[in-house]
Structures are given as C-alpha cells and as structure tokens.
C-alpha cells in the first residue's frame, strides 16, 4: 500500500528466511488465479532427507528437469 494506491487486488507476496538452515521461502498471488510458491537453499549439501530429495539445482534448470514435465 502506498498512500491511497493499493496493489493488493493484483499482487501480494510474503517471504521469510530461516537463518539457522539457510532456507528461503516465498509465496505470491497474482490477480485471483495464479499462486506461486518457491523455496531455495544456498548449498545443496544442506538438503537432508527431512527436506526431501526432489530439489532442482540451479545448473539443472536448463536441462529440462523431470519436475517440469510432471503435471498434477
């Protein structure tokens, strides 16, 4: 919100950082139909079984990871 202008109807986001584990998470809403969630961690060695093993590494993004072909 800025003065009388409010963009909440078109865009909202939230983010937070877990400094202990280095885990960054964000959620965004665009208009009324698109919701985006994302998580990142600075070092792939920090990913434990507890976090799961289906993370995409930055160098895998252009290699068409299996995650992008999976539709729910």
N, CA, C and O atoms as a Maestro MAE file, in Angstrom:
{
 s_m_m2io_version
 :::
 2.0.0
}

f_m_ct {
 s_m_title
 :::
 protein
 m_atom[288] {
  # First column is atom index #
  i_m_mmod_type
  r_m_x_coord
  r_m_y_coord
  r_m_z_coord
  i_m_residue_number
  s_m_chain_name
  s_m_pdb_residue_name
  s_m_pdb_atom_name
  i_m_atomic_number
  :::
  1 25 0.852 -1.170 0.000 1 A "UNK " " N  " 7
  2 3 0.000 0.000 0.000 1 A "UNK " " CA " 6
  3 2 0.902 1.238 0.000 1 A "UNK " " C  " 6
  4 15 1.872 1.319 0.754 1 A "UNK " " O  " 8
  5 25 0.561 2.188 -0.853 2 A "UNK " " N  " 7
  6 3 1.318 3.436 -0.926 2 A "UNK " " CA " 6
  7 2 0.321 4.578 -1.062 2 A "UNK " " C  " 6
  8 15 -0.281 4.779 -2.116 2 A "UNK " " O  " 8
  9 25 0.160 5.330 0.042 3 A "UNK " " N  " 7
  10 3 -0.840 6.391 0.029 3 A "UNK " " CA " 6
  11 2 -2.226 5.801 -0.146 3 A "UNK " " C  " 6
  12 15 -2.620 4.909 0.606 3 A "UNK " " O  " 8
  13 25 -2.968 6.288 -1.128 4 A "UNK " " N  " 7
  14 3 -4.306 5.769 -1.424 4 A "UNK " " CA " 6
  15 2 -4.259 4.619 -2.413 4 A "UNK " " C  " 6
  16 15 -5.273 3.963 -2.649 4 A "UNK " " O  " 8
  17 25 -3.077 4.362 -3.003 5 A "UNK " " N  " 7
  18 3 -2.942 3.327 -4.022 5 A "UNK " " CA " 6
  19 2 -2.622 1.989 -3.368 5 A "UNK " " C  " 6
  20 15 -1.678 1.899 -2.582 5 A "UNK " " O  " 8
  21 25 -3.391 0.950 -3.677 6 A "UNK " " N  " 7
  22 3 -3.226 -0.370 -3.080 6 A "UNK " " CA " 6
  23 2 -3.165 -1.413 -4.190 6 A "UNK " " C  " 6
  24 15 -4.086 -1.526 -5.000 6 A "UNK " " O  " 8
  25 25 -2.075 -2.173 -4.221 7 A "UNK " " N  " 7
  26 3 -1.921 -3.185 -5.271 7 A "UNK " " CA " 6
  27 2 -2.352 -4.576 -4.815 7 A "UNK " " C  " 6
  28 15 -2.131 -5.551 -5.534 7 A "UNK " " O  " 8
  29 25 -2.954 -4.687 -3.649 8 A "UNK " " N  " 7
  30 3 -3.332 -5.991 -3.113 8 A "UNK " " CA " 6
  31 2 -4.304 -6.752 -4.013 8 A "UNK " " C  " 6
  32 15 -4.333 -7.982 -3.975 8 A "UNK " " O  " 8
  33 25 -5.089 -6.058 -4.810 9 A "UNK " " N  " 7
  34 3 -6.017 -6.744 -5.709 9 A "UNK " " CA " 6
  35 2 -5.290 -7.423 -6.859 9 A "UNK " " C  " 6
  36 15 -5.810 -8.383 -7.427 9 A "UNK " " O  " 8
  37 25 -4.107 -6.953 -7.214 10 A "UNK " " N  " 7
  38 3 -3.386 -7.528 -8.345 10 A "UNK " " CA " 6
  39 2 -2.153 -8.315 -7.950 10 A "UNK " " C  " 6
  40 15 -1.749 -9.219 -8.682 10 A "UNK " " O  " 8
  41 25 -1.547 -8.006 -6.831 11 A "UNK " " N  " 7
  42 3 -0.303 -8.675 -6.465 11 A "UNK " " CA " 6
  43 2 -0.058 -8.599 -4.955 11 A "UNK " " C  " 6
  44 15 -0.147 -7.532 -4.347 11 A "UNK " " O  " 8
  45 25 0.252 -9.751 -4.371 12 A "UNK " " N  " 7
  46 3 0.647 -9.809 -2.965 12 A "UNK " " CA " 6
  47 2 1.746 -10.842 -2.828 12 A "UNK " " C  " 6
  48 15 1.762 -11.830 -3.561 12 A "UNK " " O  " 8
  49 25 2.666 -10.629 -1.900 13 A "UNK " " N  " 7
  50 3 3.700 -11.624 -1.661 13 A "UNK " " CA " 6
  51 2 4.132 -11.623 -0.203 13 A "UNK " " C  " 6
  52 15 3.954 -10.643 0.520 13 A "UNK " " O  " 8
  53 25 4.691 -12.725 0.196 14 A "UNK " " N  " 7
  54 3 5.266 -12.881 1.529 14 A "UNK " " CA " 6
  55 2 6.539 -13.702 1.365 14 A "UNK " " C  " 6
  56 15 6.637 -14.549 0.477 14 A "UNK " " O  " 8
  57 25 7.504 -13.440 2.225 15 A "UNK " " N  " 7
  58 3 8.728 -14.229 2.196 15 A "UNK " " CA " 6
  59 2 9.322 -14.285 3.593 15 A "UNK " " C  " 6
  60 15 8.995 -13.470 4.456 15 A "UNK " " O  " 8
  61 25 10.194 -15.251 3.802 16 A "UNK " " N  " 7
  62 3 10.886 -15.349 5.074 16 A "UNK " " CA " 6
  63 2 12.141 -16.189 4.885 16 A "UNK " " C  " 6
  64 15 12.253 -16.961 3.933 16 A "UNK " " O  " 8
  65 25 13.073 -16.026 5.801 17 A "UNK " " N  " 7
  66 3 14.348 -16.726 5.754 17 A "UNK " " CA " 6
  67 2 14.581 -17.429 7.082 17 A "UNK " " C  " 6
  68 15 14.520 -16.807 8.142 17 A "UNK " " O  " 8
  69 25 14.842 -18.713 7.020 18 A "UNK " " N  " 7
  70 3 15.233 -19.470 8.200 18 A "UNK " " CA " 6
  71 2 16.751 -19.389 8.261 18 A "UNK " " C  " 6
  72 15 17.443 -20.131 7.564 18 A "UNK " " O  " 8
  73 25 17.267 -18.499 9.084 19 A "UNK " " N  " 7
  74 3 18.708 -18.252 9.125 19 A "UNK " " CA " 6
  75 2 19.496 -19.456 9.639 19 A "UNK " " C  " 6
  76 15 20.657 -19.631 9.269 19 A "UNK " " O  " 8
  77 25 18.896 -20.273 10.468 20 A "UNK " " N  " 7
  78 3 19.587 -21.452 11.004 20 A "UNK " " CA " 6
  79 2 19.921 -22.431 9.874 20 A "UNK " " C  " 6
  80 15 21.048 -22.921 9.796 20 A "UNK " " O  " 8
  81 25 18.953 -22.717 9.003 21 A "UNK " " N  " 7
  82 3 19.151 -23.689 7.923 21 A "UNK " " CA " 6
  83 2 19.448 -23.027 6.585 21 A "UNK " " C  " 6
  84 15 19.827 -23.709 5.633 21 A "UNK " " O  " 8
  85 25 19.283 -21.717 6.496 22 A "UNK " " N  " 7
  86 3 19.517 -21.032 5.234 22 A "UNK " " CA " 6
  87 2 18.399 -21.230 4.230 22 A "UNK " " C  " 6
  88 15 18.594 -20.990 3.038 22 A "UNK " " O  " 8
  89 25 17.246 -21.658 4.679 23 A "UNK " " N  " 7
  90 3 16.112 -21.921 3.793 23 A "UNK " " CA " 6
  91 2 15.305 -20.642 3.584 23 A "UNK " " C  " 6
  92 15 14.874 -20.008 4.547 23 A "UNK " " O  " 8
  93 25 15.105 -20.270 2.330 24 A "UNK " " N  " 7
  94 3 14.329 -19.084 1.967 24 A "UNK " " CA " 6
  95 2 13.042 -19.554 1.304 24 A "UNK " " C  " 6
  96 15 13.077 -20.410 0.421 24 A "UNK " " O  " 8
  97 25 11.913 -19.005 1.720 25 A "UNK " " N  " 7
  98 3 10.632 -19.361 1.133 25 A "UNK " " CA " 6
  99 2 9.853 -18.127 0.749 25 A "UNK " " C  " 6
  100 15 9.936 -17.096 1.416 25 A "UNK " " O  " 8
  101 25 9.087 -18.233 -0.337 26 A "UNK " " N  " 7
  102 3 8.254 -17.109 -0.759 26 A "UNK " " CA " 6
  103 2 6.944 -17.621 -1.349 26 A "UNK " " C  " 6
  104 15 6.882 -18.710 -1.919 26 A "UNK " " O  " 8
  105 25 5.919 -16.824 -1.201 27 A "UNK " " N  " 7
  106 3 4.591 -17.092 -1.746 27 A "UNK " " CA " 6
  107 2 4.118 -15.819 -2.425 27 A "UNK " " C  " 6
  108 15 4.308 -14.722 -1.900 27 A "UNK " " O  " 8
  109 25 3.505 -15.960 -3.586 28 A "UNK " " N  " 7
  110 3 2.991 -14.792 -4.299 28 A "UNK " " CA " 6
  111 2 1.623 -15.114 -4.888 28 A "UNK " " C  " 6
  112 15 1.342 -16.250 -5.268 28 A "UNK " " O  " 8
  113 25 0.783 -14.088 -4.953 29 A "UNK " " N  " 7
  114 3 -0.536 -14.210 -5.582 29 A "UNK " " CA " 6
  115 2 -0.642 -13.113 -6.629 29 A "UNK " " C  " 6
  116 15 -0.438 -11.935 -6.336 29 A "UNK " " O  " 8
  117 25 -0.961 -13.512 -7.842 30 A "UNK " " N  " 7
  118 3 -1.143 -12.570 -8.940 30 A "UNK " " CA " 6
  119 2 -2.615 -12.582 -9.348 30 A "UNK " " C  " 6
  120 15 -3.160 -13.615 -9.737 30 A "UNK " " O  " 8
  121 25 -3.231 -11.436 -9.254 31 A "UNK " " N  " 7
  122 3 -4.677 -11.305 -9.504 31 A "UNK " " CA " 6
  123 2 -5.427 -12.313 -8.660 31 A "UNK " " C  " 6
  124 15 -5.172 -12.408 -7.459 31 A "UNK " " O  " 8
  125 25 -6.349 -13.076 -9.247 32 A "UNK " " N  " 7
  126 3 -7.109 -14.027 -8.436 32 A "UNK " " CA " 6
  127 2 -6.843 -15.474 -8.802 32 A "UNK " " C  " 6
  128 15 -7.388 -16.373 -8.162 32 A "UNK " " O  " 8
  129 25 -6.017 -15.731 -9.819 33 A "UNK " " N  " 7
  130 3 -5.888 -17.112 -10.263 33 A "UNK " " CA " 6
  131 2 -4.507 -17.721 -10.296 33 A "UNK " " C  " 6
  132 15 -4.386 -18.914 -10.572 33 A "UNK " " O  " 8
  133 25 -3.464 -16.967 -10.029 34 A "UNK " " N  " 7
  134 3 -2.122 -17.532 -10.112 34 A "UNK " " CA " 6
  135 2 -1.427 -17.406 -8.762 34 A "UNK " " C  " 6
  136 15 -1.216 -16.305 -8.253 34 A "UNK " " O  " 8
  137 25 -1.081 -18.538 -8.204 35 A "UNK " " N  " 7
  138 3 -0.370 -18.578 -6.942 35 A "UNK " " CA " 6
  139 2 0.979 -19.243 -7.186 35 A "UNK " " C  " 6
  140 15 1.047 -20.273 -7.858 35 A "UNK " " O  " 8
  141 25 2.047 -18.671 -6.654 36 A "UNK " " N  " 7
  142 3 3.395 -19.189 -6.850 36 A "UNK " " CA " 6
  143 2 4.049 -19.379 -5.488 36 A "UNK " " C  " 6
  144 15 3.974 -18.503 -4.626 36 A "UNK " " O  " 8
  145 25 4.689 -20.523 -5.302 37 A "UNK " " N  " 7
  146 3 5.435 -20.795 -4.080 37 A "UNK " " CA " 6
  147 2 6.836 -21.239 -4.473 37 A "UNK " " C  " 6
  148 15 7.017 -21.957 -5.457 37 A "UNK " " O  " 8
  149 25 7.812 -20.812 -3.708 38 A "UNK " " N  " 7
  150 3 9.176 -21.207 -4.017 38 A "UNK " " CA " 6
  151 2 10.030 -21.286 -2.772 38 A "UNK " " C  " 6
  152 15 9.816 -20.565 -1.797 38 A "UNK " " O  " 8
  153 25 10.992 -22.171 -2.826 39 A "UNK " " N  " 7
  154 3 11.941 -22.339 -1.738 39 A "UNK " " CA " 6
  155 2 13.326 -22.476 -2.334 39 A "UNK " " C  " 6
  156 15 13.488 -23.031 -3.421 39 A "UNK " " O  " 8
  157 25 14.317 -21.977 -1.633 40 A "UNK " " N  " 7
  158 3 15.691 -22.124 -2.079 40 A "UNK " " CA " 6
  159 2 16.599 -22.289 -0.871 40 A "UNK " " C  " 6
  160 15 16.271 -21.872 0.240 40 A "UNK " " O  " 8
  161 25 17.740 -22.902 -1.115 41 A "UNK " " N  " 7
  162 3 18.727 -23.122 -0.067 41 A "UNK " " CA " 6
  163 2 20.090 -22.851 -0.698 41 A "UNK " " C  " 6
  164 15 20.311 -23.238 -1.846 41 A "UNK " " O  " 8
  165 25 21.017 -22.196 0.016 42 A "UNK " " N  " 7
  166 3 22.266 -21.763 -0.611 42 A "UNK " " CA " 6
  167 2 23.245 -22.881 -0.970 42 A "UNK " " C  " 6
  168 15 24.086 -22.697 -1.850 42 A "UNK " " O  " 8
  169 25 23.151 -24.028 -0.310 43 A "UNK " " N  " 7
  170 3 24.110 -25.108 -0.549 43 A "UNK " " CA " 6
  171 2 23.348 -26.423 -0.601 43 A "UNK " " C  " 6
  172 15 22.672 -26.786 0.361 43 A "UNK " " O  " 8
  173 25 23.451 -27.142 -1.716 44 A "UNK " " N  " 7
  174 3 22.691 -28.386 -1.862 44 A "UNK " " CA " 6
  175 2 23.122 -29.448 -0.863 44 A "UNK " " C  " 6
  176 15 22.381 -30.400 -0.619 44 A "UNK " " O  " 8
  177 25 24.305 -29.301 -0.283 45 A "UNK " " N  " 7
  178 3 24.755 -30.246 0.735 45 A "UNK " " CA " 6
  179 2 23.915 -30.132 2.012 45 A "UNK " " C  " 6
  180 15 23.913 -31.050 2.832 45 A "UNK " " O  " 8
  181 25 23.207 -29.020 2.185 46 A "UNK " " N  " 7
  182 3 22.379 -28.812 3.372 46 A "UNK " " CA " 6
  183 2 21.023 -29.508 3.273 46 A "UNK " " C  " 6
  184 15 20.291 -29.573 4.261 46 A "UNK " " O  " 8
  185 25 20.680 -30.025 2.102 47 A "UNK " " N  " 7
  186 3 19.386 -30.684 1.927 47 A "UNK " " CA " 6
  187 2 19.450 -32.065 2.556 47 A "UNK " " C  " 6
  188 15 20.267 -32.898 2.163 47 A "UNK " " O  " 8
  189 25 18.605 -32.297 3.512 48 A "UNK " " N  " 7
  190 3 18.571 -33.579 4.219 48 A "UNK " " CA " 6
  191 2 17.347 -34.365 3.773 48 A "UNK " " C  " 6
  192 15 16.490 -33.841 3.061 48 A "UNK " " O  " 8
  193 25 17.269 -35.603 4.185 49 A "UNK " " N  " 7
  194 3 16.094 -36.419 3.865 49 A "UNK " " CA " 6
  195 2 14.831 -35.781 4.412 49 A "UNK " " C  " 6
  196 15 13.747 -35.939 3.850 49 A "UNK " " O  " 8
  197 25 14.978 -35.066 5.505 50 A "UNK " " N  " 7
  198 3 13.837 -34.390 6.123 50 A "UNK " " CA " 6
  199 2 13.223 -33.369 5.161 50 A "UNK " " C  " 6
  200 15 12.005 -33.190 5.141 50 A "UNK " " O  " 8
  201 25 14.072 -32.695 4.357 51 A "UNK " " N  " 7
  202 3 13.585 -31.715 3.381 51 A "UNK " " CA " 6
  203 2 13.150 -32.361 2.074 51 A "UNK " " C  " 6
  204 15 12.518 -31.706 1.246 51 A "UNK " " O  " 8
  205 25 13.476 -33.627 1.875 52 A "UNK " " N  " 7
  206 3 13.129 -34.315 0.635 52 A "UNK " " CA " 6
  207 2 14.298 -34.307 -0.333 52 A "UNK " " C  " 6
  208 15 15.282 -33.598 -0.122 52 A "UNK " " O  " 8
  209 25 14.189 -35.101 -1.403 53 A "UNK " " N  " 7
  210 3 15.288 -35.194 -2.354 53 A "UNK " " CA " 6
  211 2 14.884 -34.772 -3.765 53 A "UNK " " C  " 6
  212 15 15.541 -35.153 -4.734 53 A "UNK " " O  " 8
  213 25 13.836 -34.010 -3.889 54 A "UNK " " N  " 7
  214 3 13.367 -33.619 -5.219 54 A "UNK " " CA " 6
  215 2 13.590 -32.140 -5.524 54 A "UNK " " C  " 6
  216 15 12.803 -31.524 -6.243 54 A "UNK " " O  " 8
  217 25 14.661 -31.575 -4.979 55 A "UNK " " N  " 7
  218 3 15.011 -30.180 -5.238 55 A "UNK " " CA " 6
  219 2 15.708 -30.077 -6.589 55 A "UNK " " C  " 6
  220 15 16.379 -31.016 -7.015 55 A "UNK " " O  " 8
  221 25 15.553 -28.941 -7.265 56 A "UNK " " N  " 7
  222 3 16.235 -28.687 -8.535 56 A "UNK " " CA " 6
  223 2 17.429 -27.787 -8.253 56 A "UNK " " C  " 6
  224 15 17.291 -26.734 -7.630 56 A "UNK " " O  " 8
  225 25 18.610 -28.211 -8.721 57 A "UNK " " N  " 7
  226 3 19.816 -27.397 -8.559 57 A "UNK " " CA " 6
  227 2 19.865 -26.374 -9.694 57 A "UNK " " C  " 6
  228 15 19.381 -26.654 -10.790 57 A "UNK " " O  " 8
  229 25 20.441 -25.194 -9.452 58 A "UNK " " N  " 7
  230 3 20.482 -24.154 -10.493 58 A "UNK " " CA " 6
  231 2 21.060 -24.621 -11.815 58 A "UNK " " C  " 6
  232 15 20.575 -24.215 -12.872 58 A "UNK " " O  " 8
  233 25 22.088 -25.468 -11.784 59 A "UNK " " N  " 7
  234 3 22.674 -25.935 -13.039 59 A "UNK " " CA " 6
  235 2 21.806 -26.957 -13.755 59 A "UNK " " C  " 6
  236 15 22.138 -27.364 -14.868 59 A "UNK " " O  " 8
  237 25 20.711 -27.379 -13.153 60 A "UNK " " N  " 7
  238 3 19.783 -28.317 -13.788 60 A "UNK " " CA " 6
  239 2 18.584 -27.620 -14.433 60 A "UNK " " C  " 6
  240 15 17.805 -28.266 -15.134 60 A "UNK " " O  " 8
  241 25 18.427 -26.331 -14.213 61 A "UNK " " N  " 7
  242 3 17.235 -25.625 -14.706 61 A "UNK " " CA " 6
  243 2 17.112 -25.665 -16.234 61 A "UNK " " C  " 6
  244 15 16.006 -25.811 -16.754 61 A "UNK " " O  " 8
  245 25 18.207 -25.542 -16.946 62 A "UNK " " N  " 7
  246 3 18.156 -25.529 -18.411 62 A "UNK " " CA " 6
  247 2 18.172 -26.931 -19.012 62 A "UNK " " C  " 6
  248 15 18.040 -27.079 -20.227 62 A "UNK " " O  " 8
  249 25 18.328 -27.940 -18.201 63 A "UNK " " N  " 7
  250 3 18.400 -29.312 -18.687 63 A "UNK " " CA " 6
  251 2 17.033 -29.995 -18.710 63 A "UNK " " C  " 6
  252 15 16.966 -31.217 -18.842 63 A "UNK " " O  " 8
  253 25 15.950 -29.239 -18.586 64 A "UNK " " N  " 7
  254 3 14.586 -29.768 -18.592 64 A "UNK " " CA " 6
  255 2 14.378 -30.819 -17.504 64 A "UNK " " C  " 6
  256 15 14.157 -31.989 -17.817 64 A "UNK " " O  " 8
  257 25 14.445 -30.423 -16.234 65 A "UNK " " N  " 7
  258 3 14.285 -31.380 -15.132 65 A "UNK " " CA " 6
  259 2 12.935 -32.090 -15.188 65 A "UNK " " C  " 6
  260 15 11.958 -31.566 -15.723 65 A "UNK " " O  " 8
  261 25 12.908 -33.278 -14.629 66 A "UNK " " N  " 7
  262 3 11.671 -34.089 -14.623 66 A "UNK " " CA " 6
  263 2 10.525 -33.353 -13.938 66 A "UNK " " C  " 6
  264 15 9.361 -33.632 -14.227 66 A "UNK " " O  " 8
  265 25 10.827 -32.424 -13.041 67 A "UNK " " N  " 7
  266 3 9.793 -31.692 -12.307 67 A "UNK " " CA " 6
  267 2 8.900 -30.890 -13.233 67 A "UNK " " C  " 6
  268 15 7.713 -30.719 -12.956 67 A "UNK " " O  " 8
  269 25 9.463 -30.392 -14.339 68 A "UNK " " N  " 7
  270 3 8.694 -29.539 -15.227 68 A "UNK " " CA " 6
  271 2 7.736 -30.312 -16.126 68 A "UNK " " C  " 6
  272 15 6.785 -29.731 -16.650 68 A "UNK " " O  " 8
  273 25 7.965 -31.600 -16.313 69 A "UNK " " N  " 7
  274 3 7.075 -32.392 -17.156 69 A "UNK " " CA " 6
  275 2 5.953 -33.041 -16.353 69 A "UNK " " C  " 6
  276 15 4.997 -33.558 -16.931 69 A "UNK " " O  " 8
  277 25 6.062 -33.018 -15.035 70 A "UNK " " N  " 7
  278 3 5.060 -33.618 -14.170 70 A "UNK " " CA " 6
  279 2 3.896 -32.648 -13.976 70 A "UNK " " C  " 6
  280 15 4.082 -31.510 -13.544 70 A "UNK " " O  " 8
  281 25 2.707 -33.114 -14.298 71 A "UNK " " N  " 7
  282 3 1.507 -32.267 -14.119 71 A "UNK " " CA " 6
  283 2 0.617 -32.870 -13.067 71 A "UNK " " C  " 6
  284 15 0.379 -34.078 -13.055 71 A "UNK " " O  " 8
  285 25 0.129 -32.033 -12.189 72 A "UNK " " N  " 7
  286 3 -0.757 -32.504 -11.125 72 A "UNK " " CA " 6
  287 2 -2.172 -32.106 -11.420 72 A "UNK " " C  " 6
  288 15 -3.075 -32.411 -10.640 72 A "UNK " " O  " 8
  :::
 }
 m_bond[287] {
  # First column is bond index #
  i_m_from
  i_m_to
  i_m_order
  :::
  1 1 2 1
  2 2 3 1
  3 3 4 2
  4 3 5 1
  5 5 6 1
  6 6 7 1
  7 7 8 2
  8 7 9 1
  9 9 10 1
  10 10 11 1
  11 11 12 2
  12 11 13 1
  13 13 14 1
  14 14 15 1
  15 15 16 2
  16 15 17 1
  17 17 18 1
  18 18 19 1
  19 19 20 2
  20 19 21 1
  21 21 22 1
  22 22 23 1
  23 23 24 2
  24 23 25 1
  25 25 26 1
  26 26 27 1
  27 27 28 2
  28 27 29 1
  29 29 30 1
  30 30 31 1
  31 31 32 2
  32 31 33 1
  33 33 34 1
  34 34 35 1
  35 35 36 2
  36 35 37 1
  37 37 38 1
  38 38 39 1
  39 39 40 2
  40 39 41 1
  41 41 42 1
  42 42 43 1
  43 43 44 2
  44 43 45 1
  45 45 46 1
  46 46 47 1
  47 47 48 2
  48 47 49 1
  49 49 50 1
  50 50 51 1
  51 51 52 2
  52 51 53 1
  53 53 54 1
  54 54 55 1
  55 55 56 2
  56 55 57 1
  57 57 58 1
  58 58 59 1
  59 59 60 2
  60 59 61 1
  61 61 62 1
  62 62 63 1
  63 63 64 2
  64 63 65 1
  65 65 66 1
  66 66 67 1
  67 67 68 2
  68 67 69 1
  69 69 70 1
  70 70 71 1
  71 71 72 2
  72 71 73 1
  73 73 74 1
  74 74 75 1
  75 75 76 2
  76 75 77 1
  77 77 78 1
  78 78 79 1
  79 79 80 2
  80 79 81 1
  81 81 82 1
  82 82 83 1
  83 83 84 2
  84 83 85 1
  85 85 86 1
  86 86 87 1
  87 87 88 2
  88 87 89 1
  89 89 90 1
  90 90 91 1
  91 91 92 2
  92 91 93 1
  93 93 94 1
  94 94 95 1
  95 95 96 2
  96 95 97 1
  97 97 98 1
  98 98 99 1
  99 99 100 2
  100 99 101 1
  101 101 102 1
  102 102 103 1
  103 103 104 2
  104 103 105 1
  105 105 106 1
  106 106 107 1
  107 107 108 2
  108 107 109 1
  109 109 110 1
  110 110 111 1
  111 111 112 2
  112 111 113 1
  113 113 114 1
  114 114 115 1
  115 115 116 2
  116 115 117 1
  117 117 118 1
  118 118 119 1
  119 119 120 2
  120 119 121 1
  121 121 122 1
  122 122 123 1
  123 123 124 2
  124 123 125 1
  125 125 126 1
  126 126 127 1
  127 127 128 2
  128 127 129 1
  129 129 130 1
  130 130 131 1
  131 131 132 2
  132 131 133 1
  133 133 134 1
  134 134 135 1
  135 135 136 2
  136 135 137 1
  137 137 138 1
  138 138 139 1
  139 139 140 2
  140 139 141 1
  141 141 142 1
  142 142 143 1
  143 143 144 2
  144 143 145 1
  145 145 146 1
  146 146 147 1
  147 147 148 2
  148 147 149 1
  149 149 150 1
  150 150 151 1
  151 151 152 2
  152 151 153 1
  153 153 154 1
  154 154 155 1
  155 155 156 2
  156 155 157 1
  157 157 158 1
  158 158 159 1
  159 159 160 2
  160 159 161 1
  161 161 162 1
  162 162 163 1
  163 163 164 2
  164 163 165 1
  165 165 166 1
  166 166 167 1
  167 167 168 2
  168 167 169 1
  169 169 170 1
  170 170 171 1
  171 171 172 2
  172 171 173 1
  173 173 174 1
  174 174 175 1
  175 175 176 2
  176 175 177 1
  177 177 178 1
  178 178 179 1
  179 179 180 2
  180 179 181 1
  181 181 182 1
  182 182 183 1
  183 183 184 2
  184 183 185 1
  185 185 186 1
  186 186 187 1
  187 187 188 2
  188 187 189 1
  189 189 190 1
  190 190 191 1
  191 191 192 2
  192 191 193 1
  193 193 194 1
  194 194 195 1
  195 195 196 2
  196 195 197 1
  197 197 198 1
  198 198 199 1
  199 199 200 2
  200 199 201 1
  201 201 202 1
  202 202 203 1
  203 203 204 2
  204 203 205 1
  205 205 206 1
  206 206 207 1
  207 207 208 2
  208 207 209 1
  209 209 210 1
  210 210 211 1
  211 211 212 2
  212 211 213 1
  213 213 214 1
  214 214 215 1
  215 215 216 2
  216 215 217 1
  217 217 218 1
  218 218 219 1
  219 219 220 2
  220 219 221 1
  221 221 222 1
  222 222 223 1
  223 223 224 2
  224 223 225 1
  225 225 226 1
  226 226 227 1
  227 227 228 2
  228 227 229 1
  229 229 230 1
  230 230 231 1
  231 231 232 2
  232 231 233 1
  233 233 234 1
  234 234 235 1
  235 235 236 2
  236 235 237 1
  237 237 238 1
  238 238 239 1
  239 239 240 2
  240 239 241 1
  241 241 242 1
  242 242 243 1
  243 243 244 2
  244 243 245 1
  245 245 246 1
  246 246 247 1
  247 247 248 2
  248 247 249 1
  249 249 250 1
  250 250 251 1
  251 251 252 2
  252 251 253 1
  253 253 254 1
  254 254 255 1
  255 255 256 2
  256 255 257 1
  257 257 258 1
  258 258 259 1
  259 259 260 2
  260 259 261 1
  261 261 262 1
  262 262 263 1
  263 263 264 2
  264 263 265 1
  265 265 266 1
  266 266 267 1
  267 267 268 2
  268 267 269 1
  269 269 270 1
  270 270 271 1
  271 271 272 2
  272 271 273 1
  273 273 274 1
  274 274 275 1
  275 275 276 2
  276 275 277 1
  277 277 278 1
  278 278 279 1
  279 279 280 2
  280 279 281 1
  281 281 282 1
  282 282 283 1
  283 283 284 2
  284 283 285 1
  285 285 286 1
  286 286 287 1
  287 287 288 2
  :::
 }
}
